[in-house]
Amino acid sequence: MKVQTIGRILGLLLSLNALPANAEVIRGTESGGGGHVLACYTDNTHKTLESVVLYDLWEQAQLSDMVYLQFKDFAAAYSFIDKQLAKIDDSSFANSWYSRHLESDSNTLYQEVVNGQNGDSSKNTIIRFIGDSSNLKVIPDLGSFIEPNDDRCIIQAMGNYRSNGILYISKPLFEKLSPTSQAAFILHETIYRYRRNFGETNSVYTRRLTAQTMAGTELINADGGLSEYIVNKKAIKCSSTDNSYVFYAFKPAVDSSGIQLQFERIQGFDVLNKTTAARNSTSYFYKDFFGEPHQCAGECTHPEGFVVTNSWTPVDKLPESIMFQRTVSSEGKTIWEIYSSISGASKRIPFSCQTL
């Protein structure tokens, strides 16, 4: 396998069955992706479809030998992810309308898929099934991705959002998916629809979360375990000046010699799963806010990184860090800035903290 840029697959189009007389007709121009799959055919002419898996699941299985939960049918698989999304909606960190309504949004997508499968999508406002997929295009929103080595298999678009707001889905491809992949598609679309509304330009994060969830990794409320520190006024709340980063810091009860951060927002997105980072008491952040501030003789700069962890581990095993920089001016003024290595971002944003 090899990591490629999206340009390698931009020209791929689906080539499946001819459009039935009573099928939906695609209208409007494509305006966004609607889920990618790995489609395998009987040979490299890609004429006769053999198997289909949601790309999220195939990709992460290649990277980490991930094994997924199996369900008896689509309804059972969807019930599982519905319970996971409810945990996100119940979090006090779900500040935006979108992150508070992920479960209801997924319910709508699920019901519209069921309607389409039953041949009754007349009341659908989002999803239409189509039989002829030749006009569906791979949209350049995968970011970094893996291509298959088997020339019988190709990455294909299972759906496209169009300028009329409709998500057109290939019925032949969708019905070839296992119940696990079908439910994973609903989860992917729910999360990615939310993140696109806040400026997300690729689906890397969404694909990881989707795969980890379908592997049985439980989502944990983003604010889980934090309330005792807030109620007892043992935590401080920190926010960047543009509010794109919000986190809490406290000494964990099990190890008061260090500091733990618990994130509410990272890079402008509400955190969907409990996400923390820790450092010991040698941290400059610890010293400034929970100990004795480090004194500089004149100007000084101290960068330090916090490795981010949550219940689903980044499958490429690369550490994802939140970086802090402490700068003390010649006048003795201390400025704290934050930036992230998660997407290679280098812009430093000032932040401040306050006692709760």
C-alpha positions in Angstrom: 0.0 0.0 0.0 1.1 3.6 -0.5 0.0 7.0 0.7 -1.0 9.2 -2.2 -2.4 12.6 -2.8 -6.0 12.9 -3.8 -5.0 13.7 -7.4 -4.4 10.1 -8.1 -8.1 9.2 -8.0 -9.9 12.4 -9.0 -10.7 10.9 -12.4 -12.3 7.7 -11.1 -16.0 7.4 -11.9 -18.4 4.6 -11.0 -19.5 2.2 -13.7 -22.4 0.1 -12.5 -25.9 -0.9 -13.7 -27.9 1.2 -16.1 -30.5 3.5 -14.6 -33.9 1.8 -14.0 -36.9 3.6 -15.4 -38.3 4.4 -12.0 -35.0 5.5 -10.4 -34.0 9.0 -9.2 -32.2 11.2 -11.7 -29.2 13.2 -10.4 -29.9 17.0 -10.6 -27.5 19.9 -9.9 -23.8 19.9 -9.9 -21.6 18.1 -7.3 -20.9 20.2 -4.2 -19.3 17.7 -1.8 -18.5 14.1 -1.1 -21.0 11.7 0.3 -19.0 8.8 1.4 -16.2 6.7 -0.2 -16.0 2.9 -0.5 -13.4 0.4 -1.6 -15.1 -1.5 -4.4 -13.5 -4.8 -5.7 -14.4 -6.4 -9.0 -13.9 -9.8 -10.5 -11.0 -8.5 -12.6 -9.2 -5.2 -13.4 -11.7 -4.1 -16.0 -13.9 -3.1 -13.1 -17.1 -4.4 -14.8 -18.6 -7.0 -12.4 -18.8 -5.9 -8.8 -17.7 -8.5 -6.2 -17.5 -6.7 -2.8 -17.8 -3.3 -1.2 -16.6 -2.0 2.2 -16.8 1.6 3.5 -13.4 3.2 2.9 -13.1 4.3 6.6 -13.2 0.7 7.8 -10.9 -0.7 5.1 -8.3 2.1 5.5 -7.9 1.7 9.3 -7.9 -2.1 9.1 -4.9 -1.8 6.7 -3.1 0.5 9.1 -3.7 -1.3 12.4 -5.3 -4.7 11.7 -8.5 -3.4 13.2 -11.4 -5.8 13.6 -15.0 -4.6 13.5 -18.2 -5.5 15.3 -20.6 -7.6 13.2 -24.4 -7.1 13.3 -27.3 -9.2 12.1 -28.8 -6.3 10.1 -28.7 -2.6 9.4 -31.2 -1.8 12.2 -29.1 -3.5 14.8 -25.9 -1.9 13.6 -27.5 1.5 13.6 -28.9 1.0 17.1 -25.3 0.7 18.3 -24.1 4.0 16.8 -27.2 5.8 18.0 -26.3 5.0 21.6 -22.8 6.2 21.0 -24.0 9.5 19.5 -26.3 10.1 22.4 -23.2 10.3 24.7 -21.9 13.2 22.6 -25.3 15.0 22.7 -25.4 14.6 26.5 -22.0 16.2 27.1 -21.9 19.7 28.6 -19.2 20.4 26.1 -21.6 20.1 23.2 -21.9 23.9 22.8 -22.9 24.3 19.2 -26.3 23.4 17.7 -24.7 20.8 15.5 -22.9 18.9 18.3 -26.1 18.9 20.4 -28.1 17.4 17.6 -25.8 14.7 16.2 -28.1 11.9 17.3 -31.3 13.5 15.8 -29.4 14.3 12.6 -28.2 10.7 12.3 -31.8 9.5 13.0 -32.9 11.5 10.0 -30.2 10.1 7.7 -31.0 6.5 8.9 -34.8 6.9 8.3 -34.2 8.4 4.9 -31.9 5.5 3.9 -34.6 3.0 5.1 -37.2 4.9 3.1 -34.9 4.7 0.0 -34.3 1.0 0.5 -38.1 0.5 0.6 -38.6 2.4 -2.6 -40.4 5.3 -0.8 -38.2 8.4 -0.7 -40.9 10.9 -1.6 -40.7 12.5 1.9 -36.9 12.5 2.0 -35.3 15.9 2.2 -31.6 14.8 2.1 -31.1 11.4 0.5 -32.0 9.9 -2.8 -30.9 6.5 -4.1 -29.8 6.1 -7.7 -29.2 3.1 -9.9 -26.8 4.6 -12.4 -23.7 5.8 -10.5 -21.6 6.9 -13.5 -22.0 10.6 -12.7 -20.8 10.2 -9.1 -17.3 11.6 -8.6 -14.6 11.1 -6.0 -14.4 14.4 -4.3 -11.0 15.7 -3.1 -11.8 15.7 0.6 -10.0 12.5 1.7 -6.8 14.3 2.7 -4.0 11.7 3.2 -5.2 8.2 2.2 -4.2 4.7 1.2 -4.7 3.1 -2.2 -5.2 -0.7 -2.6 -2.5 -2.8 -4.1 -5.0 -5.1 -5.8 -5.8 -3.7 -9.3 -9.2 -5.3 -9.1 -10.1 -2.8 -6.3 -10.6 0.9 -6.5 -11.7 3.8 -4.3 -15.1 5.0 -5.5 -17.7 7.6 -4.4 -20.8 6.0 -3.1 -22.5 9.3 -3.0 -22.3 13.0 -3.9 -23.9 16.1 -2.4 -25.3 18.2 -5.2 -26.0 21.9 -5.5 -29.7 21.3 -4.8 -28.8 20.0 -1.3 -29.6 16.4 -2.0 -27.2 13.5 -1.2 -27.4 11.0 -4.1 -26.3 7.5 -3.1 -25.5 4.5 -5.3 -28.1 1.9 -4.3 -26.1 -1.0 -5.9 -23.0 0.0 -3.8 -24.9 0.6 -0.6 -26.8 -2.7 -0.7 -23.5 -4.5 -1.2 -22.2 -3.1 2.1 -22.3 -5.2 5.3 -24.6 -3.9 8.1 -21.5 -2.7 9.8 -20.4 -0.6 6.8 -23.9 0.6 6.3 -24.2 1.9 9.9 -20.6 3.3 9.7 -21.7 5.3 6.6 -24.5 7.0 8.7 -22.0 7.7 11.5 -19.4 9.1 9.0 -22.0 11.4 7.3 -23.3 12.6 10.7 -19.9 13.6 12.0 -18.5 15.0 8.8 -21.7 17.0 8.1 -21.2 18.6 11.5 -17.4 19.2 11.0 -17.8 20.7 7.5 -20.1 23.3 9.0 -17.1 24.5 11.0 -14.7 24.5 8.1 -13.3 21.0 8.0 -11.8 20.3 4.6 -10.9 16.7 4.8 -12.4 13.6 6.4 -9.3 12.1 8.1 -10.6 12.8 11.7 -14.1 11.5 10.8 -12.8 8.3 9.2 -10.7 7.5 12.3 -13.5 8.1 14.8 -15.9 6.1 12.6 -13.6 3.1 12.4 -12.7 3.2 16.1 -16.4 3.3 17.0 -17.3 0.4 14.7 -14.4 -1.6 16.3 -16.2 -1.4 19.6 -14.3 1.4 21.2 -16.7 3.2 23.5 -17.1 7.0 23.1 -16.7 8.7 26.5 -18.5 11.9 27.3 -16.0 14.7 26.6 -16.6 16.2 30.0 -16.4 12.9 31.8 -14.9 13.1 35.3 -14.3 16.8 35.2 -17.3 18.0 37.3 -15.8 17.1 40.6 -12.8 19.4 39.9 -15.1 22.2 38.8 -17.5 21.9 41.7 -14.7 21.8 44.2 -13.0 24.8 42.4 -9.8 22.8 41.8 -9.7 23.4 38.1 -8.9 26.4 35.9 -10.5 27.2 32.6 -8.3 28.4 29.7 -9.4 29.9 26.4 -7.6 31.2 23.4 -8.3 34.7 22.3 -10.2 33.5 19.3 -12.0 30.8 21.3 -10.8 28.1 19.0 -9.2 26.3 22.0 -10.9 25.8 25.3 -9.6 23.4 28.0 -9.6 22.8 31.7 -6.5 22.1 33.8 -6.3 20.5 37.2 -4.2 18.2 39.4 -5.7 14.7 39.1 -6.6 13.2 42.4 -4.6 10.0 41.7 -1.4 11.9 41.0 -1.2 15.5 42.4 2.4 15.8 41.3 1.4 16.5 37.7 -1.2 18.4 35.7 -4.0 17.1 33.4 -5.7 19.0 30.7 -9.2 18.1 29.5 -10.3 19.7 26.2 -13.6 21.2 25.3 -12.6 22.6 21.9 -9.6 22.1 19.6 -9.0 24.0 16.4 -12.6 25.4 16.6 -14.3 22.1 16.9 -16.2 20.9 20.0 -14.5 17.7 21.2 -16.7 14.7 20.6 -14.8 12.2 22.8 -13.1 12.7 26.1 -9.7 14.1 25.2 -6.9 14.7 27.7 -3.2 15.5 28.0 -0.8 15.4 30.9 2.5 16.7 32.1 4.5 16.4 35.3 5.4 19.2 37.7 8.4 20.2 35.7 6.1 21.7 33.1 6.3 25.5 32.9 2.5 25.5 32.6 2.3 23.6 35.9 4.7 26.0 37.5 2.9 29.2 36.4 -0.6 28.1 37.3 -0.2 25.5 40.1 3.3 26.1 41.6 6.0 28.6 41.7 6.4 30.5 38.3 9.8 30.2 36.7 11.7 33.4 36.8 13.6 34.6 33.8 16.7 36.8 33.7 15.5 39.0 30.9 13.6 37.7 27.9 13.0 33.9 27.6 10.9 31.5 25.6 9.8 28.0 26.7 7.9 25.7 24.2 6.4 22.5 25.5 4.2 19.8 24.1 1.3 17.8 25.5 0.5 14.5 23.9 -3.2 14.2 23.4 -5.0 11.0 24.2 -8.5 9.7 24.2 -10.4 6.4 24.1 -9.6 5.9 20.4 -5.9 5.9 19.6 -4.7 7.5 16.4 -4.4 4.5 14.2 -1.2 5.6 12.4 0.5 5.6 15.9 1.8 9.1 15.4 1.8 11.3 18.5 -0.7 14.1 18.2 0.3 17.1 20.4 -1.0 20.3 21.6 1.9 22.8 21.8 2.2 25.6 24.3 4.7 28.4 24.2 5.6 30.6 27.2 7.3 33.9 26.4 8.5 36.3 29.0 9.3 39.8 27.8 12.1 42.0 29.1 9.5 43.8 31.1 8.6 40.6 32.9 5.2 40.1 31.2 4.3 36.4 30.5 2.4 35.4 27.4 1.1 31.9 26.8 0.2 30.7 23.3 -1.2 27.5 22.0 -1.0 25.7 18.7 -1.6 22.2 17.4 0.5 19.6 15.6 -2.6 17.6 14.8 -2.9 19.1 11.3 0.6 20.6 11.1 -0.8 24.0 12.2 1.9 26.4 13.2 0.0 29.6 14.0 0.4 30.4 17.7 -2.7 31.9 19.4 -2.5 33.6 22.8 -4.6 32.1 25.6 -5.4 33.0 29.2 -6.7 31.0 32.2 -9.0 31.8 35.0 -10.0 30.1 38.3 -13.5 28.7 38.3 
